[in-house]
Amino acid sequence: MRCIGTYYRDHEYLLYQIPYTKPNWISNIVYYDTYNQFFYSPTLANIALYARDIDGQKRDESYWSQYTTLPYFAF
C-alpha cells in the first residue's frame, strides 16, 4: 500500500495505491474511511475533483491514471 495523496469529501482522507482490488472497487486507488472503517474506491473523475497529490497540488485524470494498475471501467 502506497500513499499517493489526500482525498477531501466530508473529511480529509489519505489516498492509497493498493496492489489488489475487490469486486465493488472501480480501481486500485482507494481511501480509508476511518468513520465507517472501510476502503472506498472513487472514480478517476471524482479523484480529479476532490484529491490532491502528495505535494498538495490538484491534478487531472491523466495524472491519477498512472497509479491504476488494473483495468478501469468507470469513465
N, C-alpha and C positions, 0 to 999 in steps of 0.2 A: 504494500500500500504506500503510495507516494502522494504527499500533499502538493497540490498544484495551484492553490489559491483559496479564495474565500467566496462564499455564496451568500447573498443578502436577500432574504424574504422577510418574514416577520421577525427573524433573529439573524444573527451572523453565524454561519456555519463554515467549517473547513471543507474544502473541496478536494477530493482524492481521485487519483487514477488507481484502479484496482485491477489485478491481473486475472479476474474472473467475472462472471456475470450470473445473475439469477433470472428466471423466466419473466418476471414482471419488470425487469430493468430495460431501459432503452439502450444504454451503452455501458461501458465500464468506468464512466465518470460519475461519481456519486458524492453525496454529502451525508453526514450522520446527523440525524435529528435527535438531539440529546433529550428532548422532552418526551417524545414518543418512543425513543430508543429503537430506531430502525434506520437502515440506509435507504436513501431515495435517489433515483437516477433521473434528473431533469433532462428535457430535450436540449439540443445544442442551441436552439433559438432562445430558450429561457436562460441558459448559461451565459450566452452573449449579452442578454439584458441585465441579469442580476449578479453576475460574478465579476471578480477582479482577479488578475493573476497574482503571483507571489510577490510582485513588486507594487501591487495596488493599482495597476492600470486596467481599464476596461479594454476588452479585446473582442474581435468579431468571431463568427462561427468557424471560419477557416483556421484561426489560431487554435481554438479549442479542439478542432477535429484532429489535430496532430496527436492528441492524447488518447483517441479512441483506437483501440487495437482490435476491436470487434466490429462486425458489420453494424451499420447504423441505419435504421429503417424509419425513423420519425422525422421526416423533413417538413 
